[in-house]
């Protein structure tokens, strides 16, 4: 089987490398054919753009369970804000698959055989809304460009936006930075996982991902160039029964560990949930207490007030009607636009 993932770059640069993950695997992941190209539409690749990746000089890579592999640099320039395809042929069985569910981007699975080099979509008969085995795309920018890692849950993964349109709020934020002069630009690495919690576990069956505390090093601090961690996470913890004190203790651990790594951390206020399945008066009180801590404690290096950007002025416990994706919890395209416009770009630099 071959899987074709579609991803969007943040900043542009040269010497593209792709990081492949078998983090959740229970057996070695073997691929003998990995290609990257520019997306035309759907599973179709722009003719002539598909190029083969190597790993330590070999076209075959074996990734042990729990590990990742990074490709050799691919000569050439990759533009900013460009949709790329990463196609990977799996040899034999996969065992447990490492995937990013609810990516708000279609990926494609082929009929049997190696179709990684195919530029047509003919063999790719099955769509999925998950990314498979794909962990990161890394480029060397023309001048040093540091990265903001957005650590969060389905609201950062941007469930509620239109699929395949790159309207996630981190995409909006990336587009804002792309308009700045080069010395002021930052890259964006979206580390949102649907169902994720700060403290542990998953909010409901079918959600995935280790807690923010458990995945901070692997998903964030090991990414090249990360300067700032922007945390927007905690609603799933509140839904699962976490107290204010427990959630603040989790935040303080994130703050301490990010600071110990020499980076800065910005707190994102939790967005409204008043007309969602999560809401009770008691849980809303916890959300408000958490947001007060984020805004006023001074323990974060800065604040991105997503709550203020998306709430209904007439009922601050609820999303504004124009921003509600339909479930009272996940902002829609317009809500994600408001969220992406909310952070002060200089605040995220932590100068």
C-alpha positions in Angstrom: 0.0 0.0 0.0 1.1 3.6 -0.7 -0.2 6.6 1.3 -0.1 10.1 -0.1 -0.2 12.9 2.5 -0.7 16.5 1.7 0.8 19.2 3.9 1.3 23.0 3.7 4.6 24.7 4.3 5.0 27.7 6.6 8.2 29.5 5.6 10.1 28.7 2.4 13.6 27.4 2.2 16.0 24.9 0.6 17.2 21.4 1.3 13.8 20.0 2.3 13.8 17.1 4.8 10.8 15.0 5.8 10.5 13.3 9.2 8.6 10.0 9.2 7.2 8.6 12.5 6.6 5.1 13.8 6.0 6.5 17.3 2.9 4.4 18.0 4.0 1.3 16.0 4.3 -2.2 17.4 6.6 -3.4 14.7 9.3 -1.9 12.4 7.9 0.3 9.7 9.7 -0.4 6.3 9.4 1.8 3.3 11.3 1.4 0.1 9.9 4.3 -1.8 9.2 7.9 -0.5 8.5 10.8 -2.9 7.8 14.4 -2.4 6.1 16.8 -4.9 3.9 19.8 -5.3 0.2 19.1 -5.1 -1.9 20.0 -8.1 -5.3 19.0 -6.8 -6.6 16.1 -4.7 -4.1 13.3 -5.0 -2.6 14.6 -8.3 1.0 15.9 -8.2 2.2 18.7 -10.5 3.8 17.0 -13.4 7.6 16.9 -13.2 7.7 17.9 -9.5 7.9 14.5 -7.8 11.3 13.6 -6.4 12.6 10.6 -4.5 13.8 11.0 -0.9 16.7 9.0 0.6 17.5 8.2 4.2 21.2 8.0 5.1 21.9 7.6 1.3 19.4 4.7 0.9 16.0 4.6 -0.8 14.8 2.1 1.9 14.3 3.0 5.5 13.4 0.8 8.5 12.0 2.7 11.5 11.8 0.7 14.8 8.7 1.0 17.0 8.6 4.2 18.9 11.2 5.9 16.6 11.4 8.4 13.8 13.5 8.9 10.7 14.6 12.0 8.9 15.3 12.1 5.2 18.5 13.4 3.6 18.2 17.0 2.4 16.6 17.3 -1.0 18.4 19.9 -3.1 16.3 22.8 -4.3 13.9 25.5 -3.0 10.5 25.0 -1.5 8.3 28.1 -1.5 6.4 29.4 1.5 2.7 28.5 1.9 2.9 25.7 -0.6 1.0 22.4 -0.6 3.3 19.4 -0.9 2.6 15.7 -1.3 4.6 13.1 0.6 4.0 9.6 -0.8 5.2 6.6 1.1 5.1 2.9 0.0 4.9 0.5 3.0 6.6 -2.9 2.6 4.6 -5.7 4.2 2.2 -5.0 7.0 2.1 -1.8 9.1 1.0 -3.1 12.5 -0.3 -0.2 14.6 -0.3 2.9 12.4 1.0 6.2 13.6 -1.5 8.8 12.3 -2.8 12.3 13.0 -6.6 12.1 13.0 -8.9 14.9 12.0 -6.1 16.8 10.2 -8.6 18.9 8.2 -6.7 17.8 5.1 -7.4 14.8 2.9 -4.8 12.2 2.5 -5.0 9.3 0.0 -4.5 5.5 0.1 -3.7 3.6 -3.0 -4.6 0.2 -4.4 -1.9 -2.4 -3.7 1.6 -1.8 -4.9 4.1 1.0 -5.0 2.6 4.1 -6.4 4.7 6.7 -4.6 6.2 8.0 -7.8 2.9 8.3 -9.6 2.0 11.8 -10.4 -1.6 11.0 -11.4 -4.3 10.2 -8.8 -5.5 7.1 -10.6 -4.2 4.6 -8.1 -5.4 6.6 -5.1 -8.9 5.4 -4.6 -9.5 6.0 -0.9 -9.6 9.3 1.0 -8.9 9.8 4.6 -8.9 12.9 6.9 -5.7 11.7 8.7 -2.0 12.1 8.0 -0.1 8.8 8.0 3.4 8.4 9.4 4.2 12.1 8.6 5.7 14.1 11.4 7.4 17.2 10.0 8.7 19.0 6.9 11.9 20.9 7.6 13.7 23.4 5.4 16.8 25.6 5.7 15.6 29.2 5.4 17.6 31.8 3.5 18.3 33.5 6.8 17.7 32.1 10.3 13.9 31.8 11.0 12.7 30.6 14.3 9.4 28.8 14.9 6.3 29.1 17.0 4.9 25.6 18.0 1.2 25.7 18.6 0.5 23.1 21.2 -3.2 22.2 21.5 -6.2 20.0 20.9 -8.9 19.8 18.2 -9.3 23.6 18.4 -5.7 24.0 17.2 -6.1 21.1 14.8 -9.0 23.3 13.7 -11.8 20.8 13.6 -14.8 22.9 12.4 -13.0 24.5 9.4 -13.5 23.5 5.8 -11.3 20.5 4.9 -8.5 21.0 2.3 -8.7 24.8 2.5 -5.9 25.5 5.0 -8.1 27.8 7.2 -6.8 26.6 10.5 -5.9 29.4 12.8 -2.2 28.4 12.8 -2.4 28.7 8.9 -3.8 32.2 9.3 -1.0 33.1 11.7 1.6 31.7 9.3 0.1 33.9 6.5 0.4 37.0 8.7 4.1 36.3 9.4 4.7 35.7 5.7 3.7 39.3 4.9 6.3 40.7 7.3 9.9 41.7 6.3 12.1 38.6 6.5 13.9 39.7 9.7 10.5 39.7 11.5 9.1 36.4 10.2 8.5 33.3 12.3 7.6 29.8 11.1 4.6 28.0 12.5 4.5 24.3 13.5 1.0 23.1 14.2 1.1 20.6 17.1 -2.7 20.3 17.7 -4.2 16.8 18.2 -7.9 16.2 18.5 -8.9 15.0 22.0 -5.6 16.0 23.5 -5.3 16.9 27.2 -2.7 18.8 29.2 -2.7 16.2 32.0 -3.3 12.8 30.4 -5.6 10.4 28.7 -8.0 11.2 25.8 -11.4 12.9 26.0 -13.4 10.3 24.2 -13.0 7.0 22.2 -11.3 7.5 18.8 -9.3 10.5 20.0 -5.5 10.0 20.1 -2.3 11.4 21.4 -0.2 11.4 24.5 -0.9 14.3 26.9 0.8 17.7 26.3 3.0 17.0 29.3 4.0 13.6 27.8 4.6 14.8 24.2 6.2 18.2 24.8 9.7 17.0 24.1 9.0 14.7 21.2 6.5 16.9 19.4 7.8 20.4 20.2 11.2 20.7 21.7 12.9 18.4 19.2 11.7 20.4 16.2 14.5 22.5 14.8 14.3 26.2 15.5 11.4 26.3 18.0 11.6 29.6 19.8 8.1 29.9 21.3 5.5 27.5 22.5 1.9 28.8 22.2 -0.3 26.6 24.4 -4.1 26.5 23.8 -5.2 23.4 25.7 -7.3 22.5 28.7 -11.0 22.1 27.6 -10.7 18.4 27.3 -9.2 18.2 30.8 -12.1 20.2 32.2 -14.5 17.9 30.4 -12.7 14.9 31.9 -13.1 16.3 35.4 -9.8 18.1 36.1 -10.0 20.8 38.8 -8.6 24.3 38.4 -5.7 23.4 40.7 -4.8 20.3 38.7 -4.9 22.2 35.4 -2.8 25.1 36.7 -0.2 22.6 38.0 0.0 21.1 34.5 0.5 24.5 33.0 3.2 25.3 35.5 5.1 22.1 34.5 4.9 23.1 30.9 6.1 26.6 31.7 9.0 25.2 33.8 10.1 22.7 31.2 9.9 25.1 28.3 11.9 27.7 30.2 14.5 25.1 31.2 15.0 24.4 27.5 15.8 28.1 26.9 12.6 28.9 25.1 9.5 31.0 25.9 5.9 30.0 26.3 2.8 32.0 25.6 -0.6 31.1 27.1 -3.7 31.0 24.9 -7.0 31.6 26.7 -9.5 28.8 26.4 -12.3 29.6 23.9 -16.0 29.6 24.9 -17.9 26.3 25.2 -21.2 27.5 26.6 -23.5 25.9 24.1 -21.5 22.7 23.7 -21.7 19.2 25.3 -18.8 20.2 27.6 -20.7 22.9 29.4 -21.9 22.9 32.9 -21.9 25.9 35.2 -19.2 24.2 37.3 -17.0 23.6 34.3 -17.5 27.1 33.0 -16.3 28.4 36.3 -13.1 26.4 35.9 -12.6 27.7 32.4 -13.0 31.3 33.7 -10.6 30.7 36.5 -8.0 29.2 34.1 -8.3 32.1 31.8 -7.9 34.6 34.7 -4.6 32.7 35.5 -3.4 32.9 31.9 -4.2 36.6 31.6 -3.0 37.9 35.0 -0.6 35.5 36.7 2.5 36.7 34.8 3.8 33.1 34.7 3.5 32.8 30.9 5.8 35.0 28.9 2.8 36.4 27.0 -0.9 36.0 26.3 -2.9 35.3 23.2 -6.5 36.1 24.1 -8.5 33.6 21.9 -11.4 33.8 24.3 -11.9 37.5 23.8 -11.5 37.1 20.1 -14.3 34.6 19.7 -16.8 35.0 22.5 -20.3 36.4 22.1 -20.4 39.8 23.8 -24.0 39.2 24.9 -23.1 35.9 26.5 -19.3 35.5 27.0 -19.7 31.8 27.9 -20.6 31.1 24.2 -18.9 31.4 20.9 -20.2 34.3 18.8 -22.8 32.9 16.4 -20.8 33.9 13.4 -17.8 31.9 14.7 -19.6 28.7 15.8 -18.7 25.6 13.8 -22.1 24.0 14.7 -21.3 22.3 18.0 -20.8 25.3 20.3 -17.1 24.3 20.8 -15.2 24.3 17.6 -14.8 27.6 15.7 -15.6 27.7 12.0 -13.6 29.3 9.2 -14.5 32.8 10.3 -13.8 31.9 14.0 -10.4 30.5 13.0 -9.7 33.7 11.1 -10.4 35.7 14.2 -8.2 33.4 16.2 -5.3 33.6 13.7 -5.6 37.4 13.8 -5.7 37.5 17.6 -2.0 37.0 18.7 0.3 40.0 18.7 3.1 39.0 16.4 5.7 40.6 18.5 4.4 38.9 21.7 5.1 35.6 20.1 8.7 36.6 19.5 9.2 37.0 23.3 11.7 39.8 22.7 
